């Protein structure tokens, strides 16, 4: 049974336990009537219990991966413009790191391209993505169905591992291997 630590006497604990719903409703009403006091109390609690909250959140996200993913997606959408602005600013402030990333990606793609591959067929997929972008007005990108650098598997840069998909879908997929690459 969870009892408030400030409730010292057994009588107070008993009263609290006897009418939990009414006490909870009274607490809700107090918080609604005193939003500034509540905000300060929450801020104080969070600042004094950072480690405890961090452990709780870590465990909660481990136990509830679907809820964690949904929360992250919601947060991303809520802060989308700020995140995009931050990323663009980071790229402007760190051109050497952007160059290094680009070079590393290009090198990995070269390593993943076998010498016997037909480059015209690869180019055809990129041409298709450009055509779809022009026709629909929606940006299309070339996706590696099996990512070049996935967590558990690495694919090749070959025509049958490429497809043109909307850029938003490609970005959300990142370097994951989806169970149904057809859609």
C-alpha positions in Angstrom: 0.0 0.0 0.0 1.4 3.4 -1.0 1.1 6.0 1.8 2.2 9.6 1.7 5.5 9.9 3.6 4.4 13.1 5.3 1.4 11.3 6.9 3.0 10.5 10.2 0.2 9.2 12.4 -1.6 5.9 11.9 -4.9 7.7 12.1 -4.0 10.0 9.2 -2.8 7.0 7.2 -6.0 5.1 8.0 -8.2 8.2 6.9 -6.2 8.5 3.7 -6.5 4.8 2.9 -10.2 4.7 3.7 -11.2 7.2 1.1 -8.6 7.2 -1.6 -10.9 8.2 -4.5 -12.1 11.3 -2.7 -8.6 12.2 -1.7 -7.4 11.8 -5.3 -10.3 13.9 -6.5 -9.5 16.6 -3.9 -5.9 16.6 -5.1 -7.0 16.9 -8.7 -9.2 19.9 -7.8 -6.4 21.5 -5.8 -4.0 21.2 -8.8 -6.6 22.6 -11.2 -7.3 25.5 -8.8 -3.6 26.2 -8.2 -1.7 25.6 -11.5 1.3 27.8 -10.7 1.8 26.1 -7.3 1.5 22.7 -9.0 3.9 23.7 -11.7 6.5 24.8 -9.1 5.9 21.6 -7.0 6.4 19.4 -10.1 9.5 21.3 -11.1 11.0 20.9 -7.6 10.1 17.2 -7.5 11.7 16.6 -10.9 14.9 18.5 -9.9 15.3 16.6 -6.7 14.5 13.2 -8.1 16.3 13.3 -11.5 18.0 9.9 -11.1 14.9 8.2 -9.9 12.8 9.6 -12.8 15.5 8.7 -15.3 15.5 5.1 -14.0 11.7 4.9 -14.1 11.5 6.3 -17.6 14.2 4.0 -18.9 12.4 0.9 -17.4 9.0 2.1 -18.7 10.3 2.5 -22.2 12.0 -0.9 -22.1 8.7 -2.5 -20.9 6.5 -0.6 -23.3 8.3 -0.3 -26.7 5.1 0.4 -28.7 4.1 3.3 -26.4 7.7 4.6 -26.4 7.8 4.6 -30.2 4.4 6.3 -30.3 5.6 9.0 -27.8 8.8 9.6 -29.8 6.8 10.0 -33.0 4.4 12.4 -31.4 7.3 14.4 -29.9 9.0 14.5 -33.3 5.8 15.8 -35.0 5.3 18.4 -32.3 8.8 19.7 -32.6 9.4 19.0 -36.3 10.1 22.6 -37.4 12.5 23.2 -34.6 14.3 19.9 -35.2 14.7 20.6 -38.9 16.0 24.1 -38.2 18.4 22.7 -35.6 19.6 20.0 -38.1 20.2 22.6 -40.9 22.0 24.9 -38.5 24.2 22.0 -37.3 25.1 21.2 -41.0 26.1 24.8 -41.6 28.1 24.9 -38.4 29.8 21.5 -39.0 30.6 21.3 -42.7 33.6 19.0 -42.1 31.5 16.4 -40.3 28.9 16.6 -43.0 31.6 16.0 -45.6 32.9 13.0 -43.5 29.4 11.5 -43.3 28.8 11.9 -47.0 32.2 10.4 -47.9 31.6 7.5 -45.5 28.2 6.9 -47.0 29.6 7.0 -50.5 32.4 4.6 -49.5 30.0 2.1 -47.9 27.8 2.2 -51.1 30.9 1.5 -53.2 31.8 -1.4 -50.9 28.3 -2.7 -51.2 28.3 -2.6 -55.0 29.7 -5.8 -56.5 32.0 -5.4 -59.6 29.6 -7.5 -61.8 26.5 -5.3 -61.2 24.8 -3.6 -64.2 25.1 0.1 -63.4 22.5 1.0 -66.1 19.8 -1.0 -64.1 20.8 0.9 -60.9 20.6 4.2 -62.8 17.1 3.2 -64.0 15.8 3.1 -60.4 17.1 6.6 -59.7 15.6 7.8 -63.0 12.3 6.3 -61.9 12.4 8.2 -58.5 13.1 11.5 -60.4 10.2 10.8 -62.8 7.8 10.0 -59.9 8.9 13.2 -58.1 8.1 15.3 -61.2 4.8 13.6 -62.0 3.4 13.6 -58.4 5.1 16.6 -56.9 5.9 14.4 -53.9 9.7 13.9 -53.4 10.8 10.3 -54.1 14.0 8.7 -53.1 15.7 5.4 -53.8 15.4 3.1 -50.9 17.6 0.0 -50.2 15.1 -2.7 -49.2 17.8 -4.4 -47.2 19.8 -1.5 -45.8 23.5 -1.1 -46.6 24.3 -0.8 -42.9 21.4 -2.4 -41.0 21.5 -3.4 -37.4 21.3 -7.2 -38.1 21.9 -7.4 -41.8 23.6 -5.5 -44.6 22.4 -5.5 -48.2 24.0 -4.8 -51.5 23.7 -1.8 -53.8 22.1 -3.8 -56.6 19.0 -3.2 -58.7 16.8 -5.8 -57.0 17.6 -4.3 -53.6 16.5 -0.8 -54.8 13.0 0.8 -55.1 11.6 4.3 -55.5 9.5 5.4 -52.5 8.3 8.7 -51.1 11.1 10.5 -49.3 9.1 10.7 -46.0 8.7 6.9 -46.0 12.4 6.4 -46.7 13.4 8.8 -43.9 11.1 7.2 -41.4 12.4 3.7 -42.4 16.0 4.8 -41.9 18.3 1.8 -41.9 15.7 -0.7 -40.7 14.8 -4.0 -42.5 11.0 -4.1 -42.7 9.2 -7.4 -42.7 7.1 -6.4 -45.7 9.3 -4.5 -48.2 6.5 -4.3 -50.7 4.6 -1.7 -48.6 
